[in-house]
Amino acid sequence: MFFRETVAPGAYRYFALFSLLALLLGALIVLPLDSAGIPAANYMLNGYAGLAACSAGFIFQNMLLVGAGALVAASSFRLMLVMCKAGGGSVVAILAGSFQAPSGSK
């Protein structure tokens, strides 16, 4: 069981603040995308979750969590590259939050 006395008094406010900031950042990345960019953005956000799990593994000194998080992040970013290539967009456009039409199309 998780006890309140093991957490710093202001930690709950910071957790709520950073959770809202993460939600806002995720929405701002995904909202400008069209339907062709959504699968790639989904893999990108999944890769960010893998990086977060990997970081948590380093903090908790849990090598299994580090390995699992790194595996999720690497496979998600690889799938994002495949989806960008299949959709004709660029990785930079997905990371910047806008999926551009392939060159040569009108």
C-alpha positions, 0 to 999 in steps of 0.5 A, a space after each residue: 500500500 502507498 502511504 502519504 507520509 512517504 511522499 513530499 507534501 507538494 508532490 501531488 500538486 507537481 504530479 497534477 501539473 505535469 500530468 496536465 502539461 503532458 495532456 496539453 502537449 499530446 493534444 497539441 501534437 495530434 490535433 493538427 494532423 490529418 487522418 494519414 498522420 494519426 497512426 504515425 503519431 500514435 506510434 510516436 506517443 507510444 514511443 514516448 511512453 516507452 521512454 518514460 518507462 525506461 526513465 522510471 527504470 533508471 530512477 528505480 534502479 530496475 533493469 527489467 523496466 529499463 529493458 522493457 521501456 527501451 524495447 517499447 520505445 525502439 519498436 514504436 519509433 521504428 513503426 513510426 518510421 514505417 508509417 511515415 514512409 507508407 503515408 508519404 510524410 516526413 518524421 520531422 512533420 510528425 514530430 513538429 505536429 503537422 503531417 504534410 502532403 507528399 511532394 508532387 501532389 496537389 
